[in-house]
Amino acid sequence: MNSPNPSSSIATPAESRSPWLYVPTAYFAEGLPYVIVNTVSTVMYKNLGVPNTLIGLTSLLYLPWVLKPLWGPTVDLLGTKRNWILWTQVMMAVVLALVGTILHLPSFFVLSLVLFIIVAFTSATHDIAVDGFYLLALPPEKQAFFVGIRATAYRLAMIFGTGVLVVIAGKLATRMDNIPLSWTIVMVGSGLLMAGLFLYHSLALPRPAADHKAARAANTSVPFVTVFKTYFQQKGIIPILSYIVLYRLGEAMLVKMASPFLLDERSAGGLALTTETVGYVYGTAGVLSLVIGGILGGWLISKFGLRKCMWPMALAINVPDLNYVYMAAIEPSLQTVYLLVALEQFGYGLGFSAFMVFLMYTARGEYKTSHFALSTGFMALGMMLPGLTSGYLQNALGYHQFFIAVCLLTIPGMLTIFFLPKEVLEAQKA
């Protein structure tokens, strides 16, 4: 897809409107439904008495992010990405509110899973549109800089979900002595927040010339197979895919069991924290550390380049997994838990910035939106498959041995860095 000449004397709305007005909020809107479906739901299900084995199986909710490349070309070729963003936000607002209405029913688990699947497919489509819009609306020189901002905004949505929403649920459950009702209020409130983001973006999102149908008319007859063919014909596609799938292998196992670990009784190997305390742990020290790490990561990459930052940032995202081994071994004080979570969030901010820049650098040519969707689909596959077994592995090993296994699983992804094409690591977005 050809973008308009940046040196054109006629400024498009995207060129004249500051990315600060829409990049942070768009990526917050991208992260919020994702964290609700894949992380907040685990806390909710744990509170509602769902066993760890079933919580681990909810990793199937990653499936829409795995499959999204199949309809990525549709978003690329039909309508405008701006409209896709707005209407998917409306859909998610409605369905999240519906989740809250069924939690008091005996069959809440199955019904909520069905609704979460709808949210997940809609959210995956929203991701395609937002990522494509980012590539079209921002000039090349701003894309690397704002990757730190977008990653931070996305992660802030993660912290908002695991922090603010969980704290609210915990406080409401304590005051009302009614766990299902507390989560009903949280889910309906999340739907209202998505509705508010829709209203804001209907005013704030620019209308870049490259997002108009006329600018893409030449591509509308291109068969979908061409999009996939050009992606898999990239030089070094095997190490690229290996890196994408394996980079977060340890995290894929960790993320599903982190909240159950913090919430489980000490007799089960957990830390026996309250739901409210878990929310505070992620929503205070975690937020500040994430913001610093994410912004610093984007700045370091823009200054020194991706190749020089790749290894330090890979270590930054993976080494803090050792914190969970330590916590499971000694049952630390609450202050120590705050510190270790802060270090983990800081490392995540650094490491995920490098990962996302790499995905951007592999999305090149006229089908870059679809190529980016393919990359993030493989990333989701790398999260889903290990996560499916996480509950069973934790039950078999116990938390301490499970977290040791998680740390060992970070090694394959880091080893793939040796084989990545140098031209991708040294690429300049164009």
C-alpha positions in Angstrom: 0.0 0.0 0.0 1.6 3.3 -1.1 1.5 6.1 1.4 1.2 9.8 0.3 4.4 11.7 -0.2 5.4 13.1 3.1 6.9 16.1 1.4 3.6 17.1 -0.1 2.8 20.8 0.3 -0.8 19.9 1.3 -0.9 18.6 4.9 -3.2 15.7 5.6 -5.1 15.6 8.9 -2.7 12.9 10.0 0.2 15.2 9.3 -1.3 18.2 11.1 -2.7 16.4 14.1 -0.3 15.4 16.9 0.1 11.6 17.4 -0.1 12.3 21.2 -3.8 12.9 20.8 -4.6 9.4 19.5 -1.7 7.0 19.7 -1.8 6.5 23.5 -5.6 6.2 23.7 -5.8 3.9 20.6 -3.3 1.5 22.1 -5.0 1.7 25.5 -8.2 0.7 23.7 -6.2 -2.1 22.1 -4.8 -3.4 25.3 -7.9 -3.1 27.6 -10.1 -5.9 26.0 -7.0 -8.1 25.6 -6.1 -7.9 29.3 -9.7 -8.4 30.4 -10.1 -11.5 28.2 -6.7 -13.1 28.9 -5.7 -11.9 32.4 -8.4 -10.2 34.4 -10.7 -13.2 33.6 -8.2 -15.5 35.4 -8.6 -13.4 38.6 -12.4 -13.4 38.2 -12.6 -17.1 37.6 -10.3 -17.8 40.6 -12.5 -15.6 42.8 -15.6 -17.5 41.5 -14.1 -20.9 42.4 -12.9 -22.1 38.9 -9.9 -24.6 39.3 -6.5 -23.9 37.9 -6.7 -26.6 35.3 -9.8 -24.9 33.7 -8.1 -21.4 34.1 -5.1 -22.7 32.1 -7.5 -24.0 29.4 -8.8 -20.4 28.9 -5.6 -19.9 27.0 -7.8 -20.9 24.0 -9.0 -17.3 24.2 -5.7 -16.4 22.5 -7.0 -18.2 19.4 -8.5 -15.2 17.7 -5.1 -13.4 17.9 -3.6 -16.5 16.3 -6.1 -16.6 13.5 -6.4 -12.9 12.8 -4.1 -13.0 9.8 -6.8 -15.0 8.0 -9.0 -11.9 7.9 -6.3 -9.3 8.2 -6.4 -8.7 4.4 -10.1 -8.0 4.7 -9.4 -5.1 7.1 -6.5 -4.1 4.8 -8.7 -4.0 1.7 -12.3 -3.2 2.8 -13.5 0.1 4.3 -11.1 2.4 6.2 -9.1 1.4 9.2 -10.6 4.4 11.0 -14.1 2.9 10.7 -12.9 -0.6 11.7 -11.4 0.9 14.9 -14.6 2.7 15.8 -17.1 0.0 15.1 -15.1 -2.7 16.8 -14.9 -0.5 19.9 -18.7 -0.3 19.9 -19.1 -4.1 19.6 -16.6 -4.7 22.5 -18.4 -2.2 24.7 -21.7 -4.0 24.3 -20.4 -7.5 24.8 -18.3 -6.7 27.8 -21.4 -5.3 29.5 -23.2 -8.5 28.6 -20.5 -10.5 30.4 -21.4 -8.7 33.6 -25.0 -9.6 33.3 -24.6 -13.5 33.4 -22.1 -14.0 36.2 -24.9 -14.8 38.7 -26.1 -17.7 36.6 -25.2 -21.4 37.3 -23.7 -21.8 33.8 -21.7 -18.5 34.1 -18.4 -20.2 33.1 -19.6 -21.5 29.7 -21.7 -18.4 28.9 -18.9 -16.0 29.9 -16.4 -18.0 27.7 -18.7 -17.6 24.7 -19.0 -13.9 25.3 -15.2 -13.6 25.9 -14.6 -15.4 22.6 -16.8 -12.8 20.8 -14.8 -10.0 22.5 -11.5 -11.7 21.6 -12.4 -12.0 17.9 -13.6 -8.4 17.8 -10.5 -7.2 19.7 -8.2 -9.1 17.3 -9.8 -7.3 14.4 -9.5 -4.0 16.3 -5.8 -4.7 16.7 -5.3 -5.2 13.0 -7.0 -1.9 12.3 -5.1 0.1 15.0 -1.7 -1.3 14.0 -2.4 -0.6 10.3 -3.7 2.9 11.1 -0.5 3.6 13.1 1.6 2.7 10.1 -0.5 4.9 7.8 -1.0 7.9 10.1 2.5 8.5 11.4 5.5 9.5 9.2 8.3 7.0 9.3 10.6 9.1 11.5 8.0 9.1 14.3 7.1 5.4 14.2 10.2 4.2 16.0 9.9 6.9 18.7 6.2 6.3 19.3 6.7 2.6 19.6 7.7 3.2 23.2 4.6 5.4 23.8 2.3 2.9 22.2 3.9 0.0 24.1 3.5 1.9 27.3 -0.1 2.8 26.6 -0.8 -0.8 25.8 0.9 -2.0 29.0 -0.9 0.7 31.0 -4.2 -0.9 29.8 -2.8 -4.2 31.1 -2.0 -2.6 34.5 -5.4 -0.8 34.5 -7.0 -4.2 34.1 -4.9 -6.2 36.5 -4.6 -3.2 38.9 -7.5 -0.8 39.0 -10.2 -3.2 37.9 -9.0 -6.0 40.2 -8.8 -3.5 43.1 -12.3 -2.3 42.5 -13.6 -5.9 42.3 -11.8 -6.7 45.6 -13.2 -3.7 47.4 -16.7 -4.3 46.2 -16.6 -7.9 47.1 -15.5 -7.0 50.6 -18.1 -4.3 51.1 -21.0 -6.2 49.6 -20.0 -9.7 50.5 -21.0 -10.7 47.0 -18.3 -11.7 44.5 -20.4 -12.2 41.4 -22.0 -8.8 41.9 -18.6 -7.2 42.3 -17.5 -8.6 39.0 -20.8 -7.7 37.3 -20.1 -4.0 38.2 -16.5 -4.3 36.9 -17.5 -5.8 33.6 -20.3 -3.4 32.9 -18.0 -0.6 33.9 -15.4 -1.8 31.4 -18.1 -1.8 28.7 -18.9 1.8 29.5 -15.2 2.7 29.4 -14.9 1.2 25.9 -18.0 3.2 24.8 -16.2 6.3 26.1 -13.1 5.5 24.1 -15.3 5.1 21.0 -16.8 8.5 21.5 -13.4 10.1 22.0 -11.8 8.4 19.0 -14.7 9.4 16.7 -13.5 13.0 17.3 -9.7 12.5 17.8 -8.6 10.0 15.1 -7.3 11.8 12.0 -8.2 10.8 8.5 -4.9 10.0 6.8 -5.0 10.2 3.0 -3.5 6.7 2.7 -6.5 5.3 4.6 -9.0 6.4 2.0 -10.5 3.9 -0.4 -9.2 5.8 -3.4 -5.6 5.4 -2.2 -6.0 1.7 -2.0 -8.1 1.1 -5.1 -5.2 -0.6 -6.9 -4.9 -3.2 -4.2 -8.6 -4.3 -4.0 -8.2 -7.0 -6.6 -5.1 -8.6 -5.1 -5.9 -12.2 -4.0 -5.3 -13.0 -0.3 -2.8 -15.6 -1.3 -0.4 -12.9 -2.5 -0.4 -11.3 1.0 0.6 -14.6 2.6 3.1 -15.5 -0.2 5.0 -12.3 0.2 5.2 -12.7 3.9 6.6 -16.2 3.8 9.1 -15.3 1.0 11.0 -12.9 3.3 14.6 -13.7 3.7 15.3 -15.5 7.0 11.6 -16.3 7.6 12.4 -19.5 9.6 14.5 -17.7 12.3 12.1 -14.8 12.2 9.1 -17.1 13.0 11.1 -19.0 15.5 11.9 -15.8 17.3 8.3 -14.5 17.2 6.9 -17.8 18.5 9.5 -18.5 21.2 10.4 -15.1 22.5 7.7 -15.1 25.1 7.5 -18.8 25.7 8.3 -18.4 29.4 5.9 -15.6 29.8 3.2 -17.7 28.1 3.5 -20.2 31.0 3.8 -17.5 33.6 1.0 -15.2 32.8 -1.8 -17.6 33.4 -0.5 -18.7 36.8 0.9 -15.5 38.2 -2.4 -14.3 39.6 -3.5 -17.7 40.9 0.0 -17.8 42.6 -0.6 -14.5 44.4 -4.1 -15.4 45.4 -3.7 -19.1 46.4 -3.4 -20.1 50.0 0.1 -20.7 51.5 -0.8 -24.3 52.0 -1.1 -24.6 48.2 2.2 -22.8 47.7 0.7 -19.4 46.9 1.2 -16.0 48.7 -2.4 -15.7 50.0 -2.9 -12.1 49.0 -6.3 -10.6 48.8 -7.8 -9.7 45.4 -7.6 -6.0 46.4 -3.9 -6.3 47.3 -3.1 -8.0 44.0 -4.7 -5.1 42.3 -2.6 -2.6 44.3 0.6 -4.5 43.6 0.1 -4.3 39.9 -1.5 -0.8 39.9 1.1 1.2 41.8 4.7 0.3 41.7 4.0 -1.7 38.5 2.6 1.3 36.7 5.5 3.6 37.4 8.1 1.0 36.5 6.3 0.1 33.3 6.0 3.7 32.1 9.8 4.2 32.7 10.7 1.0 31.1 8.5 1.4 28.0 9.5 5.0 27.3 13.2 4.2 27.9 13.0 1.2 25.6 11.6 3.3 22.7 14.2 6.0 23.3 17.1 3.6 23.4 16.1 1.9 20.2 15.6 5.2 18.4 19.1 6.3 19.6 21.2 3.2 19.3 19.2 1.0 16.9 17.5 -2.3 17.4 20.5 -4.5 16.8 22.4 -3.1 19.7 19.4 -3.2 22.0 18.2 -6.7 21.1 20.2 -8.8 23.7 20.0 -6.4 26.6 16.2 -6.0 26.2 15.7 -9.8 25.8 17.5 -10.3 29.1 15.4 -7.5 30.6 12.1 -9.2 29.8 13.2 -12.7 30.8 15.6 -12.5 33.8 12.9 -11.0 36.1 11.0 -14.3 35.9 13.5 -15.5 38.5 11.6 -13.2 40.9 8.7 -15.7 41.0 11.1 -18.5 41.8 12.3 -16.5 44.7 8.9 -15.6 45.9 7.6 -19.1 45.7 10.7 -20.3 47.7 10.7 -17.9 50.7 7.1 -16.4 50.8 8.3 -12.8 51.0 6.9 -9.8 52.7 4.4 -7.6 50.9 7.0 -4.9 50.5 9.3 -7.4 48.7 6.4 -8.4 46.4 5.9 -4.8 45.4 9.6 -4.4 44.7 9.9 -7.6 42.6 6.8 -6.8 40.6 8.1 -3.3 39.9 11.4 -4.8 38.6 9.5 -7.3 36.4 7.3 -4.5 35.0 10.3 -2.3 34.2 12.0 -5.2 32.4 8.9 -6.0 30.5 8.7 -2.4 29.3 12.2 -2.5 28.0 12.0 -6.0 26.4 8.6 -5.7 24.8 9.6 -2.4 23.1 12.4 -4.3 21.2 10.0 -7.1 20.3 7.4 -4.7 18.8 10.0 -2.8 16.9 11.2 -6.1 15.4 7.7 -6.9 14.3 7.4 -3.5 12.7 10.6 -3.9 10.8 9.4 -7.3 9.4 6.2 -5.5 8.1 7.4 -4.0 4.9 6.1 -3.3 1.4 2.6 -2.6 0.2 1.0 -5.3 2.5 2.7 -4.1 5.7 -0.6 -4.1 7.7 -1.4 -7.7 6.8 2.3 -8.7 7.4 2.2 -7.1 10.8 -1.1 -9.0 11.6 0.6 -12.3 10.5 3.5 -11.6 12.9 1.3 -10.8 15.8 -0.8 -13.9 15.0 2.3 -16.1 15.4 3.1 -14.2 18.5 -0.3 -15.1 19.9 0.2 -18.8 18.9 3.4 -18.7 21.0 1.3 -17.5 23.9 -1.7 -19.8 23.5 -0.1 -23.3 23.1 2.1 -23.2 26.2 -0.6 -21.5 28.2 -3.0 -24.4 27.6 -0.7 -26.7 29.6 0.3 -24.2 32.3 -2.4 -25.2 34.8 -1.7 -28.9 34.5 2.1 -28.3 34.7 1.6 -26.1 37.8 -0.6 -28.7 39.5 2.0 -31.4 38.7 5.1 -29.5 39.8 3.9 -27.0 42.4 4.5 -23.3 42.1 8.2 -23.3 42.9 9.2 -26.0 40.4 6.8 -24.5 37.9 8.5 -21.1 38.0 11.9 -22.8 37.6 10.5 -24.5 34.4 9.3 -21.1 33.3 12.8 -19.6 33.5 14.3 -22.5 31.6 11.7 -21.9 28.8 13.0 -18.4 28.3 16.3 -19.7 26.9 15.1 -21.0 23.4 13.6 -17.7 22.5 16.8 -15.8 23.3 18.9 -18.2 21.4 17.0 -17.5 18.2 18.4 -13.9 18.3 21.7 -15.3 16.9 20.0 -16.3 13.7 17.9 -13.3 12.9 18.7 -11.5 9.6 21.0 -8.5 10.2 19.1 -6.5 7.6 15.9 -6.7 9.6 17.7 -5.7 12.9 19.3 -2.8 11.1 16.2 -1.8 9.1 14.9 1.7 9.0 11.1 2.0 8.7 10.1 3.2 5.3 
